[in-house]
Amino acid sequence: MLASAVRYLRGLEREDTHPMPGPARQQIPPHPARLTVGVIGAGRVGTVLGAALARAGHRVVAASAVSDASVARARRLLPDAAIKPPDEVLAASGLVLLTVPDDALPGLVAGLAATGAPMEGRLLAHASGRHGTGVLEPATRLGALPLALHPVMTFTGRPDDLDRLAGICFGVTAPDPLRPVAEALVIEMGGEPVFIDEANRALYHAALASGANHLITLVVQAADLLRAAGVPDPARMLTPLLSAALDNALRLGDAGLTGPVARGDADTVADHIEALRDASPEALRAYVALARLTADRALAARMLAAPDAQRLLDVLAGAPR
């Protein structure tokens, strides 16, 4: 069952990953265990991961793509891959990337298992943040080798997406015998593997979604409010401030909190609530929820005295819900 993974690892052991410059490098033979790779789901993530593996020397031989956009994307980023149905992609490949939306992944795996497509000895890797290897259980029972390799990065379909892989973390879940395989694949794609327990995948993914996806909503909302306040170029105004705030958060944690909530300026917060009530009820609800959370954290960090925190909470309690 582990034959293909073992061959791949043995090839890695024979390969000099830190070759000396000059003639010595020319004497190193080609990697003896490059994988044939298939991509099921030629979206933004799948094609980028496939291209990264191709750049590392693996052969991307097949991809499944339904829409005109995904077919064009596959032909652009994976030019050597034949466009095939999912079961044929699986049959042609030693490593298969299942890169479909999180909610579609269980159905895809169950469907592939039900078709009788060959699973034995094939590395089956998905890129979902939410799921670990449990979602691959129908295929694992048939002999597939399960990996969860989630790149912690946003992909927008721009030409520089491939370069975004350099140095990023991958959230990795794999059975113990396959951990070296998962680690090697991530490193070959330019990333850093961080192992996540199966039971913690949902919490891990929620943290990333809160920090990245919700951040975009907050920033775009702030830009809209600035525009409504007459600022002609909100991005120009926000960029230095938000860059500093993000740096403070990552370096200092709660000690990086600033602003009226962290200072206990209840009257200022009351003015904000009044202004947002008129300008954007949706933004007001987000402001109040985040102000409460900020006050709680500032109080726990002893940055905010209890009487000041109570005045803030009283103001926030009176805000529309």
C-alpha positions as a Markdown table, in Angstrom:
| # | Residue | x | y | z |
|---|---|---|---|---|
| 1 | Met | 0.0 | 0.0 | 0.0 |
| 2 | Leu | 2.8 | 2.4 | 0.8 |
| 3 | Ala | 4.9 | 1.4 | -2.3 |
| 4 | Ser | 4.6 | 4.7 | -4.2 |
| 5 | Ala | 5.2 | 6.8 | -1.1 |
| 6 | Val | 8.3 | 4.6 | -0.2 |
| 7 | Arg | 9.7 | 5.0 | -3.7 |
| 8 | Tyr | 9.3 | 8.7 | -3.6 |
| 9 | Leu | 10.9 | 9.0 | -0.2 |
| 10 | Arg | 13.8 | 6.8 | -1.2 |
| 11 | Gly | 14.3 | 9.0 | -4.2 |
| 12 | Leu | 14.4 | 12.1 | -1.9 |
| 13 | Glu | 17.0 | 10.4 | 0.3 |
| 14 | Arg | 19.3 | 9.8 | -2.7 |
| 15 | Glu | 18.9 | 13.3 | -4.0 |
| 16 | Asp | 21.3 | 16.0 | -2.8 |
| 17 | Thr | 19.0 | 18.8 | -1.6 |
| 18 | His | 21.9 | 21.2 | -1.0 |
| 19 | Pro | 24.2 | 20.6 | -4.0 |
| 20 | Met | 27.5 | 22.2 | -4.3 |
| 21 | Pro | 27.9 | 24.8 | -7.1 |
| 22 | Gly | 29.9 | 24.0 | -10.2 |
| 23 | Pro | 30.8 | 20.7 | -11.9 |
| 24 | Ala | 29.8 | 18.6 | -8.8 |
| 25 | Arg | 26.1 | 19.5 | -9.4 |
| 26 | Gln | 26.2 | 18.2 | -12.9 |
| 27 | Gln | 27.1 | 14.7 | -11.7 |
| 28 | Ile | 23.9 | 14.4 | -9.7 |
| 29 | Pro | 21.5 | 12.1 | -11.5 |
| 30 | Pro | 17.8 | 13.1 | -12.1 |
| 31 | His | 15.5 | 12.4 | -9.2 |
| 32 | Pro | 14.6 | 8.7 | -9.6 |
| 33 | Ala | 11.1 | 8.8 | -8.1 |
| 34 | Arg | 9.3 | 11.8 | -9.6 |
| 35 | Leu | 5.5 | 11.5 | -9.3 |
| 36 | Thr | 2.9 | 11.6 | -12.0 |
| 37 | Val | 0.4 | 14.2 | -10.7 |
| 38 | Gly | -3.3 | 14.7 | -11.5 |
| 39 | Val | -5.5 | 17.7 | -10.5 |
| 40 | Ile | -9.2 | 17.2 | -9.9 |
| 41 | Gly | -10.6 | 20.6 | -9.7 |
| 42 | Ala | -8.7 | 23.1 | -11.8 |
| 43 | Gly | -9.5 | 26.2 | -9.8 |
| 44 | Arg | -7.1 | 28.8 | -8.6 |
| 45 | Val | -5.6 | 26.6 | -5.9 |
| 46 | Gly | -5.3 | 23.3 | -7.7 |
| 47 | Thr | -3.6 | 24.8 | -10.8 |
| 48 | Val | -1.1 | 26.7 | -8.7 |
| 49 | Leu | -0.2 | 23.7 | -6.6 |
| 50 | Gly | 0.1 | 21.6 | -9.7 |
| 51 | Ala | 2.3 | 24.2 | -11.3 |
| 52 | Ala | 4.5 | 24.2 | -8.2 |
| 53 | Leu | 4.9 | 20.5 | -8.3 |
| 54 | Ala | 5.7 | 20.6 | -12.0 |
| 55 | Arg | 8.4 | 23.3 | -11.2 |
| 56 | Ala | 9.8 | 20.9 | -8.7 |
| 57 | Gly | 10.2 | 18.3 | -11.4 |
| 58 | His | 7.1 | 16.2 | -11.0 |
| 59 | Arg | 4.9 | 15.4 | -14.1 |
| 60 | Val | 1.4 | 16.8 | -14.1 |
| 61 | Val | -0.3 | 14.5 | -16.6 |
| 62 | Ala | -4.0 | 15.1 | -16.2 |
| 63 | Ala | -6.5 | 17.6 | -14.8 |
| 64 | Ser | -10.3 | 17.7 | -14.6 |
| 65 | Ala | -12.0 | 21.0 | -15.5 |
| 66 | Val | -15.6 | 21.8 | -16.2 |
| 67 | Ser | -16.0 | 25.5 | -16.9 |
| 68 | Asp | -14.4 | 27.4 | -19.8 |
| 69 | Ala | -12.4 | 29.4 | -17.2 |
| 70 | Ser | -11.0 | 26.3 | -15.5 |
| 71 | Val | -10.1 | 24.7 | -18.8 |
| 72 | Ala | -8.3 | 27.8 | -19.9 |
| 73 | Arg | -6.6 | 28.0 | -16.5 |
| 74 | Ala | -5.4 | 24.4 | -16.7 |
| 75 | Arg | -4.1 | 24.9 | -20.2 |
| 76 | Arg | -2.2 | 28.0 | -19.1 |
| 77 | Leu | -0.6 | 26.7 | -15.9 |
| 78 | Leu | -0.6 | 23.0 | -16.6 |
| 79 | Pro | 0.2 | 22.8 | -20.3 |
| 80 | Asp | 1.3 | 19.1 | -20.3 |
| 81 | Ala | -1.9 | 17.9 | -18.5 |
| 82 | Ala | -4.6 | 16.2 | -20.5 |
| 83 | Ile | -8.2 | 17.3 | -19.7 |
| 84 | Lys | -10.0 | 14.2 | -18.4 |
| 85 | Pro | -12.9 | 13.2 | -16.3 |
| 86 | Pro | -12.1 | 12.8 | -12.6 |
| 87 | Asp | -11.9 | 9.0 | -12.6 |
| 88 | Glu | -9.5 | 9.1 | -15.5 |
| 89 | Val | -7.4 | 11.7 | -13.8 |
| 90 | Leu | -7.2 | 9.3 | -10.8 |
| 91 | Ala | -6.3 | 6.3 | -12.9 |
| 92 | Ala | -3.5 | 8.2 | -14.7 |
| 93 | Ser | -1.8 | 9.6 | -11.5 |
| 94 | Gly | 0.4 | 8.5 | -8.6 |
| 95 | Leu | -0.4 | 11.7 | -6.7 |
| 96 | Val | -3.9 | 13.2 | -7.1 |
| 97 | Leu | -4.8 | 16.7 | -5.8 |
| 98 | Leu | -8.4 | 17.1 | -4.9 |
| 99 | Thr | -8.9 | 20.9 | -5.0 |
| 100 | Val | -12.6 | 21.5 | -4.9 |
| 101 | Pro | -14.5 | 23.7 | -2.5 |
| 102 | Asp | -14.6 | 22.4 | 1.1 |
| 103 | Asp | -18.3 | 21.5 | 1.0 |
| 104 | Ala | -17.9 | 19.6 | -2.3 |
| 105 | Leu | -15.0 | 17.4 | -1.1 |
| 106 | Pro | -16.9 | 14.7 | 0.8 |
| 107 | Gly | -19.2 | 14.1 | -2.2 |
| 108 | Leu | -16.3 | 14.0 | -4.6 |
| 109 | Val | -14.4 | 11.4 | -2.5 |
| 110 | Ala | -17.5 | 9.3 | -2.0 |
| 111 | Gly | -18.3 | 9.5 | -5.7 |
| 112 | Leu | -14.8 | 8.5 | -6.8 |
| 113 | Ala | -14.8 | 5.5 | -4.3 |
| 114 | Ala | -18.2 | 4.4 | -5.6 |
| 115 | Thr | -17.0 | 4.4 | -9.3 |
| 116 | Gly | -14.4 | 1.7 | -8.6 |
| 117 | Ala | -11.6 | 4.1 | -9.8 |
| 118 | Pro | -8.2 | 2.6 | -8.8 |
| 119 | Met | -7.2 | 3.8 | -5.4 |
| 120 | Glu | -4.6 | 1.3 | -4.2 |
| 121 | Gly | -1.2 | 2.9 | -3.5 |
| 122 | Arg | -2.1 | 6.3 | -4.8 |
| 123 | Leu | -1.4 | 9.5 | -2.8 |
| 124 | Leu | -4.6 | 11.4 | -2.4 |
| 125 | Ala | -4.1 | 15.0 | -1.2 |
| 126 | His | -6.7 | 17.6 | -0.7 |
| 127 | Ala | -6.1 | 21.4 | -0.1 |
| 128 | Ser | -9.0 | 22.1 | 2.2 |
| 129 | Gly | -8.4 | 24.0 | 5.4 |
| 130 | Arg | -11.5 | 22.7 | 7.1 |
| 131 | His | -10.9 | 19.0 | 6.6 |
| 132 | Gly | -8.2 | 16.6 | 7.8 |
| 133 | Thr | -7.7 | 13.1 | 6.4 |
| 134 | Gly | -11.0 | 11.8 | 7.8 |
| 135 | Val | -12.9 | 13.1 | 4.7 |
| 136 | Leu | -10.8 | 10.8 | 2.6 |
| 137 | Glu | -11.8 | 7.7 | 4.5 |
| 138 | Pro | -13.9 | 6.2 | 1.7 |
| 139 | Ala | -10.8 | 6.2 | -0.5 |
| 140 | Thr | -8.5 | 5.2 | 2.3 |
| 141 | Arg | -10.5 | 2.0 | 2.8 |
| 142 | Leu | -9.7 | 1.2 | -0.8 |
| 143 | Gly | -6.0 | 1.6 | -0.4 |
| 144 | Ala | -5.5 | 5.3 | -1.1 |
| 145 | Leu | -2.8 | 7.1 | 0.9 |
| 146 | Pro | -4.4 | 10.2 | 2.5 |
| 147 | Leu | -2.9 | 13.7 | 2.9 |
| 148 | Ala | -4.3 | 17.1 | 3.8 |
| 149 | Leu | -2.1 | 19.9 | 2.5 |
| 150 | His | -3.7 | 23.3 | 3.0 |
| 151 | Pro | -1.7 | 26.3 | 1.7 |
| 152 | Val | -2.2 | 29.2 | 4.1 |
| 153 | Met | -2.5 | 31.9 | 1.4 |
| 154 | Thr | -5.1 | 33.6 | -0.6 |
| 155 | Phe | -5.2 | 33.0 | -4.4 |
| 156 | Thr | -6.9 | 35.5 | -6.6 |
| 157 | Gly | -6.2 | 34.0 | -10.1 |
| 158 | Arg | -3.4 | 36.6 | -10.8 |
| 159 | Pro | -0.2 | 35.6 | -12.5 |
| 160 | Asp | 1.8 | 36.0 | -9.3 |
| 161 | Asp | -0.2 | 33.3 | -7.4 |
| 162 | Leu | 2.6 | 30.7 | -8.0 |
| 163 | Asp | 5.2 | 33.0 | -6.5 |
| 164 | Arg | 3.0 | 33.5 | -3.4 |
| 165 | Leu | 3.8 | 29.9 | -2.3 |
| 166 | Ala | 7.4 | 30.8 | -1.5 |
| 167 | Gly | 7.9 | 30.6 | 2.3 |
| 168 | Ile | 4.2 | 30.2 | 3.3 |
| 169 | Cys | 2.9 | 27.7 | 5.8 |
| 170 | Phe | 0.9 | 24.6 | 4.9 |
| 171 | Gly | -1.5 | 23.1 | 7.5 |
| 172 | Val | -0.7 | 19.4 | 7.2 |
| 173 | Thr | -2.5 | 16.4 | 8.5 |
| 174 | Ala | -1.4 | 12.9 | 7.6 |
| 175 | Pro | -1.1 | 9.4 | 9.1 |
| 176 | Asp | 2.3 | 9.0 | 10.9 |
| 177 | Pro | 3.8 | 6.8 | 8.1 |
| 178 | Leu | 3.0 | 9.5 | 5.5 |
| 179 | Arg | 4.2 | 12.5 | 7.5 |
| 180 | Pro | 7.6 | 12.5 | 5.7 |
| 181 | Val | 5.9 | 12.3 | 2.3 |
| 182 | Ala | 3.6 | 15.3 | 3.2 |
| 183 | Glu | 6.6 | 17.2 | 4.5 |
| 184 | Ala | 8.7 | 16.6 | 1.4 |
| 185 | Leu | 5.9 | 17.6 | -0.9 |
| 186 | Val | 5.2 | 20.9 | 0.9 |
| 187 | Ile | 8.9 | 21.7 | 0.9 |
| 188 | Glu | 9.2 | 21.0 | -2.8 |
| 189 | Met | 6.3 | 23.4 | -3.4 |
| 190 | Gly | 8.2 | 26.1 | -1.5 |
| 191 | Gly | 6.3 | 26.0 | 1.7 |
| 192 | Glu | 6.8 | 25.2 | 5.4 |
| 193 | Pro | 4.8 | 22.2 | 6.8 |
| 194 | Val | 2.9 | 22.8 | 10.1 |
| 195 | Phe | 1.2 | 19.6 | 11.4 |
| 196 | Ile | -2.3 | 20.0 | 12.6 |
| 197 | Asp | -4.1 | 17.3 | 14.6 |
| 198 | Glu | -7.3 | 16.0 | 12.9 |
| 199 | Ala | -9.4 | 17.1 | 15.8 |
| 200 | Asn | -8.2 | 20.7 | 15.5 |
| 201 | Arg | -8.8 | 21.2 | 11.8 |
| 202 | Ala | -12.0 | 23.2 | 12.2 |
| 203 | Leu | -10.5 | 25.4 | 14.9 |
| 204 | Tyr | -7.4 | 26.0 | 12.8 |
| 205 | His | -9.5 | 26.9 | 9.8 |
| 206 | Ala | -11.8 | 29.2 | 11.8 |
| 207 | Ala | -8.8 | 31.1 | 13.1 |
| 208 | Leu | -7.5 | 31.6 | 9.5 |
| 209 | Ala | -10.9 | 32.7 | 8.2 |
| 210 | Ser | -11.3 | 35.2 | 11.0 |
| 211 | Gly | -7.9 | 36.6 | 10.6 |
| 212 | Ala | -7.8 | 36.8 | 6.8 |
| 213 | Asn | -11.3 | 36.7 | 5.2 |
| 214 | His | -13.0 | 38.8 | 7.8 |
| 215 | Leu | -10.1 | 41.3 | 7.6 |
| 216 | Ile | -10.9 | 42.0 | 4.0 |
| 217 | Thr | -14.5 | 42.7 | 5.0 |
| 218 | Leu | -13.4 | 45.1 | 7.7 |
| 219 | Val | -10.9 | 46.9 | 5.5 |
| 220 | Val | -13.3 | 47.3 | 2.6 |
| 221 | Gln | -15.9 | 48.6 | 5.0 |
| 222 | Ala | -13.5 | 51.1 | 6.5 |
| 223 | Ala | -12.7 | 52.3 | 3.0 |
| 224 | Asp | -16.4 | 52.7 | 2.2 |
| 225 | Leu | -16.9 | 54.8 | 5.4 |
| 226 | Leu | -13.9 | 57.0 | 4.7 |
| 227 | Arg | -15.2 | 57.6 | 1.2 |
| 228 | Ala | -18.6 | 58.6 | 2.6 |
| 229 | Ala | -16.7 | 61.0 | 4.9 |
| 230 | Gly | -15.2 | 62.7 | 1.9 |
| 231 | Val | -11.7 | 61.0 | 1.8 |
| 232 | Pro | -10.8 | 60.8 | -1.9 |
| 233 | Asp | -8.2 | 58.0 | -1.6 |
| 234 | Pro | -9.1 | 55.7 | 1.3 |
| 235 | Ala | -6.4 | 53.2 | 0.4 |
| 236 | Arg | -3.7 | 55.8 | 0.7 |
| 237 | Met | -4.9 | 56.8 | 4.1 |
| 238 | Leu | -5.4 | 53.3 | 5.4 |
| 239 | Thr | -2.3 | 51.6 | 4.1 |
| 240 | Pro | 0.3 | 52.9 | 6.7 |
| 241 | Leu | -2.2 | 52.7 | 9.5 |
| 242 | Leu | -3.2 | 49.1 | 8.8 |
| 243 | Ser | 0.3 | 48.0 | 8.1 |
| 244 | Ala | 1.4 | 49.3 | 11.5 |
| 245 | Ala | -1.6 | 47.8 | 13.2 |
| 246 | Leu | -1.0 | 44.3 | 11.7 |
| 247 | Asp | 2.7 | 44.5 | 12.7 |
| 248 | Asn | 1.8 | 45.5 | 16.2 |
| 249 | Ala | -0.8 | 42.6 | 16.5 |
| 250 | Leu | 1.7 | 40.0 | 15.3 |
| 251 | Arg | 4.6 | 41.3 | 17.4 |
| 252 | Leu | 2.9 | 42.5 | 20.5 |
| 253 | Gly | -0.4 | 40.7 | 20.8 |
| 254 | Asp | -2.9 | 42.5 | 23.0 |
| 255 | Ala | -0.2 | 45.0 | 24.0 |
| 256 | Gly | -0.5 | 46.4 | 20.5 |
| 257 | Leu | -4.1 | 47.6 | 21.1 |
| 258 | Thr | -4.6 | 51.3 | 20.7 |
| 259 | Gly | -7.6 | 53.6 | 20.1 |
| 260 | Pro | -10.6 | 54.8 | 22.0 |
| 261 | Val | -11.7 | 51.4 | 23.3 |
| 262 | Ala | -8.3 | 50.5 | 24.6 |
| 263 | Arg | -8.1 | 53.9 | 26.3 |
| 264 | Gly | -11.6 | 53.7 | 27.8 |
| 265 | Asp | -12.8 | 56.8 | 25.9 |
| 266 | Ala | -16.5 | 56.1 | 26.3 |
| 267 | Asp | -17.7 | 59.5 | 25.0 |
| 268 | Thr | -15.7 | 59.0 | 21.8 |
| 269 | Val | -17.2 | 55.5 | 21.3 |
| 270 | Ala | -20.7 | 57.0 | 21.8 |
| 271 | Asp | -20.0 | 59.5 | 19.0 |
| 272 | His | -18.8 | 56.7 | 16.7 |
| 273 | Ile | -22.1 | 54.8 | 17.4 |
| 274 | Glu | -24.2 | 57.9 | 16.5 |
| 275 | Ala | -22.3 | 58.5 | 13.3 |
| 276 | Leu | -22.5 | 54.9 | 12.2 |
| 277 | Arg | -26.2 | 54.7 | 13.0 |
| 278 | Asp | -26.8 | 57.2 | 10.3 |
| 279 | Ala | -24.1 | 56.1 | 7.8 |
| 280 | Ser | -24.3 | 52.3 | 7.9 |
| 281 | Pro | -26.3 | 50.1 | 10.3 |
| 282 | Glu | -24.4 | 47.1 | 9.0 |
| 283 | Ala | -21.1 | 48.6 | 9.9 |
| 284 | Leu | -22.5 | 49.7 | 13.3 |
| 285 | Arg | -23.3 | 46.1 | 14.3 |
| 286 | Ala | -19.8 | 45.0 | 13.4 |
| 287 | Tyr | -18.3 | 48.0 | 15.3 |
| 288 | Val | -20.2 | 47.2 | 18.5 |
| 289 | Ala | -19.4 | 43.5 | 18.4 |
| 290 | Leu | -15.7 | 44.1 | 17.9 |
| 291 | Ala | -15.6 | 47.0 | 20.4 |
| 292 | Arg | -17.0 | 44.6 | 23.1 |
| 293 | Leu | -14.4 | 42.0 | 22.2 |
| 294 | Thr | -11.6 | 44.6 | 22.2 |
| 295 | Ala | -12.8 | 45.9 | 25.7 |
| 296 | Asp | -12.8 | 42.4 | 27.0 |
| 297 | Arg | -9.3 | 41.7 | 25.8 |
| 298 | Ala | -8.0 | 45.1 | 27.0 |
| 299 | Leu | -9.5 | 44.4 | 30.4 |
| 300 | Ala | -8.0 | 41.0 | 30.6 |
| 301 | Ala | -4.6 | 42.4 | 29.6 |
| 302 | Arg | -4.9 | 45.0 | 32.4 |
| 303 | Met | -4.7 | 47.8 | 29.9 |
| 304 | Leu | -8.2 | 49.0 | 30.8 |
| 305 | Ala | -9.4 | 49.7 | 34.3 |
| 306 | Ala | -12.7 | 48.0 | 35.4 |
| 307 | Pro | -14.6 | 51.3 | 35.9 |
| 308 | Asp | -13.6 | 52.5 | 32.4 |
| 309 | Ala | -14.5 | 49.1 | 30.9 |
| 310 | Gln | -18.0 | 49.3 | 32.6 |
| 311 | Arg | -18.6 | 52.8 | 31.1 |
| 312 | Leu | -17.7 | 51.4 | 27.6 |
| 313 | Leu | -19.9 | 48.4 | 28.0 |
| 314 | Asp | -22.8 | 50.6 | 29.1 |
| 315 | Val | -22.4 | 52.7 | 26.0 |
| 316 | Leu | -22.2 | 49.6 | 23.8 |
| 317 | Ala | -25.2 | 48.1 | 25.5 |
| 318 | Gly | -27.3 | 51.1 | 24.4 |
| 319 | Ala | -26.4 | 50.7 | 20.7 |
| 320 | Pro | -28.9 | 49.3 | 18.2 |
| 321 | Arg | -28.6 | 45.6 | 17.6 |
